[in-house]
Amino acid sequence: MNIALGIDTGGTYTDAVLADHQNGKIYAGTKSLTTRYDLSVGIKKAINGVFADQAHTVLPKNVNLVALSTTLATNSIVEGHGNPICLLLIGYDKSLIINNGFEDELVTKKIEYLVGGHDTLGNELCPLDEVAVKKAILKHKDYVDAFAISGFFGVLNSSHELRVKEMVRELTKNDAGVSLPVTCGHELTSNLNSVRRATTVALNATLIPLLQELMLDVSSTLEQHGIDAPLMVVKGDGSLMKADWAMQRPVETILSGPAASVVGAYHLARKGDVWVVDMGGTTTDIASLSEGHPRINPKGAMVGKFRTMVEAIDVHTAGLGGDSHVQVLYKQSDLIDWVSIGPYRVIPLCILADQYPEIILELQLQLSDEYKDIYAEQFVMLNRKAEYQIPGEDLLLISQLEKGPKLITNLREAIESNNFFIAKQLDKLRAKRLILQSGFTPTDALHVLGKMPGSNNKASRLGAEILAKKAGLSVELFCQKIISNVSDLISTELVNKVLCDEVSEPGWKKESAAFNMLQMGLGNKKTKSLDIKFTLNKPIVAVGAPVEAYFPKSARQLNTDLVIPKYAEIANAIGALSGGVLQQKRVKISPLDGVELGYRVHLPDGVYDFENLEKGVSFAYDNMIEYIRKQADLVGADHVEVKMDRNDQIAVIGIGGGAELFLGSDLIFTATGRPRIAKD
């Protein structure tokens, strides 16, 4: 039997599917709530669900492959919830970074600029200042969860990065001999953009504790079920890697969930030229399929405000989901934004009330006519304990939450704060994943309208009553407008994706004329003399739950067909099972100050010089074929095939183009294979 178990752990739901890995037959699929306080609880429920299905006789011991996709890395970046880290930059010009505003792209405020680094040929510009390195590591080691290292030309000579990594490991060992996680930029990418490489390695460091927690929870749950099979994780390009590799390079799981949803959508809908839109609890992800293949973004994955060097599917990610925070800004009028939806995710009131029924009484107390507090329906609760020192004012706030969720209005009074300062404090603690926030969401609106089942619709309705009163609407009309606005936002994001790909980025909020034309195109505004209609030239395949509530209106607005396939709600888990294994490494060959002086080959273990270009290419080939094959084996590939692509950069010079100048070569080594399965 070729039985595979697919799992998708999203921000709101954890999905599981049991299928035949060879022919794609689906035996069972299920959903359960993602339990952020302990991820293993939701994972266990989902796995229990697929084996409890009476329609099949598959046993846990029959499973010989487990594949996991997750939106946790993507959601963490979009919401700004990464763990605290320190970024060590070697050979970077601090004034250049600051004066050009690049520090905002470096993920963390804990940045140390170190003397050292190499030039464009990999030659050492100046020795590494190990005294300063030691001082920087000791300064931050008790206040961060991980370190990230990037040398200015570290991809051309990694020696300084590797030495700093060695020092981090030596200086951060605890009594058990365990060091803090640390990643080097050259380990993640071969590209030269120094700022984007620093962004990528910093994001990787912030995600390591999150992915380690997830992998350990999944592995423990599989062991409890008696499943002894390789655990693979979906990368952002749709391929697979082993779990232990993912824990070291979690940034490669950016857009893992969207990649799995695209693969799953194609598998379910069997349509090759479509727009795949995956709506989850936190984000809505949009990608185009052409002849069944998603486009890989050559610029690197863009997630939230960060452009990375992670090769992933070309997906547009928006902070819009079923659990996006709904806030009323003004009483409903002709103002452009009377209500905001997202981009931040909160726990829906209906879900919070399932675990803490006492919040219903708190919400009832907020319904007095005179109470118009901006936090009237919003709660906050503890998420996890800090593993580093935190300031006293934060400890005071956290101590108020030890007995359970608390209304922000009551919390503000308890710590004697005001709206401005408590908002900043909550944002800071939420970014560190120490607390979770709850409030009214589109999911709650669906509960109120009876379009989604739930045991605590009362909490949703109370939240709706509080906000509807602020907006000056009836509860039903308020909830209908929320659902309608979500559809408008989905349509807007589809239009954004098309325009960004084929024209330019639209400036809806900057240009009133553009915004009004958008509203006319969506049918929300009319004029006497001009009629505008949008027509999306490919159908929409919608996956996620519950897409039936939002997407029919979007399809009508964009005058296109809508496909909601069977098993759309677990498409990510299905897509997780469909990927292969792929590893790629780029090797650069540079001319040494003129062809007569030779050529330099930049390999992962150092630089090598040759008088003859072809000898250099041959040397690189002999070394990298084995290197990339081992990499594929480490990430869990079987039946590995390796190839090399060569790209010579040559400039034609001189009058009439009679001479050629060699600028360099890129050798791209690619290993592909199937995921290694357990033997029967």
Helices and strands as residue ranges (DSSP letters): E 3-9, E 13-20, E 26-33, H 39-52, G 60-62, E 63-70, H 72-79, E 85-90, H 94-99, G 102-105, E 111-114, H 130-140, E 146-151, H 159-171, E 182-184, G 185-187, H 194-224, E 231-234, E 240-242, H 243-248, G 250-253, H 256-269, E 274-279, E 284-290, E 293-294, E 302-303, E 306-307, E 315-318, E 324-328, E 339-345, E 347-348, H 349-355, H 359-365, E 379-382, H 392-399, E 406-407, H 408-414, H 419-431, E 435-439, H 442-448, H 457-471, H 475-502, H 512-521, E 540-544, G 547-549, H 551-557, E 562-563, G 568-570, H 571-576, E 581-591, G 595-597, E 599-603, E 606-610, H 613-634, E 637-653, E 659-675
